Amino acid sequence: MTRFTAFMFAPLSALLIWSAQAQAAELVASVDRTRLNSGETIELILESNDVTQFGKPDLTPLEPLFEVRGTRQVNQLNTLGGDNRATTRWIVTLLPLQNGSVVIPALKLGDAQSQPITVQVVQSETQENPNKLAPVFIDASLDQTSVYVQAQAILTLRIYHSVSLYDDSSLPPLQIPDARIEQLGESRNYEKDINGVRHGVIEWRYAIYPQHSGELIIPGQIFNAALVEAQPTQDATSPAPKSGKLMRISSKEILLTVKAKPITYPADLPWLPARSLTLSETWNPEPEHVQVGDSLTRSLTVKAEGLASTQLPPLPGTEVSGLRRYPDQPVLGNQNSERGLVGSREDREALVPSRSGSIELPSVEVVWWNTFEDHLEHSSLPARSLQVAANPSLMVDSPAGAPLNTTAESETLWRWKLSSLILACTTLLGFGLWWRARWQPAILRAAQTGPSPRTVLDDLKRACQANDSHATRQALDAWARQQPETLADMAARFVPLSDALDGLNGALYSETGQHWQGEELWRAIRTIPITERVQDPVGDSGLPPLYPK
């Protein structure tokens, strides 16, 4: 029976191993861009992690739609967590043979197959006679001739060369007065056929944001290059450039019309000219089951196509009664796309409910100008309601230093009634004990249980001086329990103590409160009016008065 089981298990194990390898093996396809002009080449990247394949992908399905200009193979070995991961990458240079929407078909490598990719090939303008084209020339173009002030215009610079260039070729940084400039990624290199002549192309893209309305002149850009070898020409009267010859070429100036902000745009709101804009929010944790004293992190994110992150204004904070708010630093980010810059801004804040019940959060709205459709738009998040439940732990054993439950009117009234009753009883009891003590000899007071007020105060001082927010909160609770009234009542009557407690709560609930300084809280504790502190009748010696009165 054992041999039969082993005999059946061996093929099953081999099948499982083969299945795992088949699932792990994959062929991933990507392109360096999805939009190009006719006559330009595109790079198709095929990547495989199957180390058992020693061949190369079958490129036959590309032949009807593309001309394969070349293929390069790159092998990589990456180490991640002690595991070695080998990948093989094939970079295939393709020239589309037709315009419009062209699909790069799925390609196979063994049993793995890539996914198809769609690219857009745009018909380019008619080129000049190749005899009149220089071996190196520069072309500059704008995606639009008219934009609003502070809106995005994309400038594309292309260097065409039918001869090889040395690597020391240079293009100075783009500088335009009265405009802010953002370079969109690194330069791109590809090939383009111009009237049957193959040219190498070096492309730069810039996002330009005019700062004033009127006419903006984009100056000509100068490209310095050195030729590697001579390129024969068909025109005998035009001599071929010599090897190593320095060339200095310049593009033409471009006029950009900058429109002023529309009069229909609200004058009291930030000017946001964008192609598209989205507004979203996230919560951590989700506020479905929130209790008093819980810390919630709300993140509001605005993302605008055609604007930089520095142009996006801060989103309104959650200023609502019943919520303590601790804002965090905004997170800004920029991404490059085929249509320019996409800026994003994320505003995060910690929200701590201070009462139970329903808390209404207002809607959040951003007003912006749609530059694609040329009209005013509003993006908003709807209002929502937070259902906050009472926290049993805070109700049963509420720390005296936490001002979270002191805002409830019913609990405050109940506390005052109980305090009045206890005060009346203790007053009568104290008067009776005093009357009795008048006729009794002096005796030693029974040793108190728990730490003395002086010990508790020393612990609080050490925690404040150490700038430890959590240890300070614990020491503050212990100190507050020995006071004649709650910490919230003392804070309500003594403003410095209230401000110091807000700073401590901010350090406990905010993500950026690790640099809290406890000197302000300790100074407030030491300067509380003497009538609000617990007096130690024993004194430093721990003995009653020698001659009681």
N, C-alpha and C positions, 0 to 999 in steps of 0.2 A: 504493500500500500504506500509506503514511504517513497519507493523508487518511482512509482507511477505518479505520485504527486510532484516530485522533483522533475520528472519528465514533462509533465504538463506545465509546470511553472516556468521552465526555461524559455519556451517560445513566447509565453505571455510577457515575461520580463523584457525580452528583446522587442516585442511589439510595443510595449509601453515606452521604452527608450527611444525607439524610432519615431513614435508619435510625438514625444516631447521635443525631439530634434526638429521634426517637421513644423511644430508650432512655433519653435524659437526662430527658425529660419524665415527671414522676410526680406523683401526687396522694396526699398522706399525710394520714391522718385520725387524730385523737386526741381524748380527752375529758378534762375537768378532774377527773372522778372516775368510778369504775365502780360505786358503790353509793349509792343515794339512796332517800328515802322517797317514797311516792306523793304527788302534788301538787307536788313540787319540780321545778325546771327543771335542766337540765344543758347545759353548753356543749360543742358539737362544733366542733373546730378543723380546718379543711381548708387544707392548704398546698401550693402549686404553684410550681415553678421554671420553668414554660414561659412565656417572655415573648411567645410568638406568640399566646397565647389572651387575648382581650379580653372574653370573656363571664364568666359565673359558673357554678358547678357546678349541675347539674340536681338540685333538691331534691324532685322529684315522688315518688321511691320512699319518702320519709319519711312521706308523708301518712297511710297506714293505721295507723301505730303512734305517731306523734308529732304534736304541734301545734307548728308553727314560730312562735315568738314574736318573732323578730327576727333580722336578719343584718347584721353589720358587716364591712367590708372594710378590710384594712390592707396597704399596700404598703411593702416594705423593700428597701434596696439596701445590701448588705454587700460590703466589700472584703477579700479574703483573698489574700495573696501577690501583690499587684498586679493581681489579677483581680476584676472586679466581678460580683457574683452577685445578681440580682434575684429576689425571692420575693413572692408574693401570698398573703395569708392571709384566709380567711373564717371569722368566728366566728358560729356559728349557735346561738341559744338555743332549746332543745327542751323540750317538756313531754310526758313519756310518758303515753299514754292507757290503759295497762294495767299490771298488776303482774306480778311474776315476772321471769323471764329474758327480756329484750327485746333484739333484735338491731338495731343500726343498720346498715341495708343498705349495700352498696357504692354509691358515687356516682360519676358520670362528669363529666369536664371534657375535652371533645374526645375524643381517643383514650386519655387517661389515666383510670385507675379506682382509687378508694381501696379499702382493705381493710375488711371488715365488723368491727364492734366489738360485743361483748356487754356489757350492763349489767344490774345487779340492782336491781329496783324493789321495795321492801319496803312492805307495807301499813302505813300510819301509824295511830295511835290516833284514835278518834273525837274531833273537835274540838267546842268549846263553841259555843253559839249566837253568831253573828257580832255580834248586838246587844250581847252582854255582853263582847266582846273590845275592849280598849283599842286606840287607833291605834298604840301602841308597847308591846310587852311582851317579856319575856325568859324563856327556858326553859333550864334546866340539867338534865342527865341524865348518869348513869354507865353504862358498858357492863356493869358487874356490881356487885352490892351487897356482895360479900365477896371479899377477896383475902388472900394471904399477906403477911406482913411483908416489905418491900423488893420486893414484886412490883408489876407495873404495873396501874393502873386508869385508864381514859380518861374524862376529863370533857369534855363537849361543851356549849358555851354558844351559844345561838342568839338573836339579836335579831330579832324580827319587827316590821315597820312597814308599815302600810297607807298611810302618808303619806310624803312626801319629807322627808329629813333633811339638815341642813347638814353640811359636811365636818368640822366641829369636834367631832363626836360622839366620845365617849371611853369606854373601859373600862379601869379601873386594872389593873395587873398582878396576877395571881392569887398570893395569899400564904396558905399553910396552915401552922400550927405543926406540928412533928414530921413533916414530909413534904418530900420533894424534888420539885421541879416542873420539867418540861421542856415548853415550848410546841412543839406539832407543826406546824411550818410557819407561814405567814402566814394571815391570816383569809381566808375564802372568801365570795363574794357570789353569790347566786342568788335565784330567785323561787319562791314556793310559794302554791298556791291553798288557802285555808282556808274551807271552806263557801261557795265561789263568790266569795270576796273575794281579790284578788291582793295578796300581801304580798312585800315585799323581805326577804331574810334575810341577816344577817351572822353568820358562824359562826367560832368559835374552838375549837380542840381542845388539850387538855393531857394529858400523861402524869404521873400522880401516883404517887409511890413512898413509902408510909408507912414510917416508921423504927421504929415501936414497935407491938406488938400491942395489941388492945383495940378501942375505938371511936374513929373519927376523924370529926370534924364538919367538913364543907366549908362555909365560911361563904357567905352570900348575896353575890352580885356586883352591884355598882351600876353602872348605865349612864346616862351623862349625854348628852342629845340636845337639839337645837333643831329645831323643826318649820319646814318651808319655807312651807307653805300650809295653809289649812284643808281638812279632809276632811269632807264632809257625811255625816251618819249618818241611819239610818232611824228612830231613836228620838228623838222631838221633845223628850223630857225630858232627853236627854243633849246638852249643847251641844257644838258642834264646836270642836276646838282652834284657837286663833288662830295666824296666821303669826308665826314667830319666838319662839313660846312655848318656854320651857325646861322639859324634862321630866327627872325623876330616877326611874328604875325600878330595882327590885331583884329578884333571884331568891330562891327559898326555900333554906333550909339543907338539906344532904343528909347523911345518916348513912352512913358506910362502916364495915363490920365488918372488922377486920384480924386474921387468924389467925396464931398463933405458928408457928415452924418445926416441922415434924413431928418426932416423937421418933425416927422410923426413919431420919432423915437423919444421915449420919456426922458426929459432932461435931468431928472434926479437919479437915474439908474446908470450903472456902468455900461459903457459902449462895448458890445460883444458882437462883432461881425464874423460869422462862422458859416461854413457850408452845412454842417449838421451839429447838433448838440443833444446829449443825453444826460439824464439825471437819475441816480440810483442811490439806494441806501442798503446797508447791511447791519445786523445786530450780532453781538457776541456777549453772552448767549442770547438765543431767541427769547423775546419777552412774553412768552405764553404763560409761564408759571413764575411770576416775579413776586417777591415778598419785600416788606419794608426792610431797608438796610442793604439789599442786594446791589451789587455794582454791575451796571450794564454799559457796554461800549457801543455807541452808535457811530457809524461811519457814513457820511454823505459824500458821494463822488460825482463830479461833473466832468464830462469828457466832450471836447469840442474839436471837430475836424476843421483845420484851417487857422487855429490859434495856438500859440505857445502857452505852456502851463503858467508862465509869469503874467499872462494877460487875464487869467481867470480870477474873479474876485472871491473872497471868502464867503462861504455859505452861512446863512443866519443860524445862530446858535439856538439851542432848545432852552429858552427862558420861560419856564412854566412853574407855577406855584405847586409845591409838593415834590419837586425834583431838585436835588443839589447837582450843579453842573461843574465839571472839571475839564476844561478843554485841553487838547493835546496839540502838538505842533503839526501843521499841515504837511501832507506828502505830495510833492509835485513830480510829474513825469512827462516825458515827450517821446513819441514814437514816430518813425518815418513810414510813410506809405506812398503808393503811386501818385496820390493826389496831394501830397505835401505833408505838413506836420499835423500830428494829432496830440493835443495837450490834455492833461488830466490833472485834477486837484482833488485830494481826499482830505476832508476835515473830520477828525475824530474827537469824541468827547465821552467822558465817563459820566453816567447819570445814576444817581443814588436816590431812590424813592424815600421820602421822609414821612409819608402817611399812607394809610391804606385807603382803598376805594378806587374810583375811576379817575384817571389823570388824562386829560385831553391834550394831545400834541397837535399843534397847528400844521397846516400844509406848508410845503416848501416850494417856492416858485423862483425860476430864473427867466428873465426876459432877455431875448437876443434877436439879432437880425439875420435872417436867412439870406445869405449872399447868392445861393444857387437859384432860389425862386424869387428873391428880391422882395421880401415882406417881413413884417414883424411877427415873432412867434413867442409862445410861452411854453416852457417845459416845467412840469410841477410834479411833486409827490403828494398824494392825498393825505388828508389829516387822518390820524389814527388814535385809538384809545388804549391806554395801558390799564389793565385790571390788576391792581396791587393788593395782595393778600396781607393780612396781619402776620407778623413773625412771632410764633409762640416763644421762641427763645428770648427775644427782646422783651416780651410782655411779662414773662415769669421772672427772669433774672436780668433785667435791663441794666447795662453798665451805667454808672452815674455820670460818666464822662461823655456818653453818646447823646447828642441833642436831637436824635431822630424821632423819638416818640413824644417829646415834650410839646410838639405843636398841636397835638390832638386836644381839643377843648375839653372833652369829657374826662380824659385822664388827668388833665391839669386840675379841673374842679374837684375830682375825687381825691387827688393828692392833697389839695389844700384842706379839704374836710378832715381827712385822716390826720394831717399834721396838727390841725387845731384841736382835735380830740386828744391826741397824744400830749400836746403841750399843756392842755388843761389838767390831764391826769398827772403828768409829771410835776406840774406846779403844786398841786395839792399834796402829792407824795413828798415833794421836796420840803414844803412848809412843815409837814408833820415830822419829817426826819430832823429838820432843823430845830423844831420845838423840843424834840426828844433829846437831841444832842446837847442842848444847853445844860441839861442836868446830868450828862454822862462825862466821864473822864476821856481825855484824848486817846485814841487807839490808832493803830496802823491800819491803813487802807488795804483791803485784799488786793493781791496782785491781779492785774488785768490780763485777760486772755488776748492772744493775737499780738501783732506788732504795735508798738507805741506810736503816737502821732509823730514823734521826732524821727523814728526809724523810717516810717513811711515817707516823710518829707525828704529825708536824706536819699532814699531810693529814687524819688522823683527828680531830685536835683542831679544825681549822677546820670540818669537816663537822658535828661535834657542836655546836659553838657556833652554827652556822647553822641548827640544828634541821631539817636535811635528812635524812629517814630513808633515802632511796635512796642518796644520796652517802655517808652514814655506813656503810651496809651494804657498799658497795664498798671504802671505806677500811678498814673492819674486817677484810674478807677479806684485803686486802693485808698488813695488820699481822699477822694471825694466821698467815699462811704463814711468817713469819720467827721464830715462837716455837718453843720446843723441844717443845711438846705442843699438842694440838688445843685449840681454843677451848671445846669441850664439856667437856674434862677440867678446864680452868681454871675453868669455870663450876660444875662439880660440887664443886670444893673451895673456891670463893670465892662465898658466897651473894649479896653485892651485885652481882657481875657477872652471876649467873644471873637476878636480878630485873630488871636493866637490859636483858638480852637479851630477856626476855619482853615488856617494854614496846616494844622495837624491833620484834619480830615482830608484835605487835598493831598497830603503826602501818603495817606493810607489808601485812598481810592483811585488816584490818578497814576498813569503809567510813567510819568516823568517826575514823581515826587521823591526820588531817591536822594536828592540833595537838600533835604529839609534841615533847617537849623533850629535847635531847641532853645536858643538864648531868649527869644521873644516870649515864649510860653513861661519859662522860669521867671523872667522879669515880671510878667503879669501876675503869676502866683504870689511872688514876694510883695507885690504892691497892692494886693487886695485890701480894702479897708479892714481895720483890725476887728471890727464888730462881726465880720463874716467868717473869721477863722475860728477853729476850735482852740480854745485856750486850755493849756495844760496846768491845772492848779497845783500839780505836784512840783513843777519846776525841774531844773536840771538835776537836782539832788535825788529826786524820786521820793522825798519825805514830806509829810504834811507840815504845816506851820508849827513852830514850837509852841506859840501861845495862841490857840484858836480864839477868835472873837465871838 
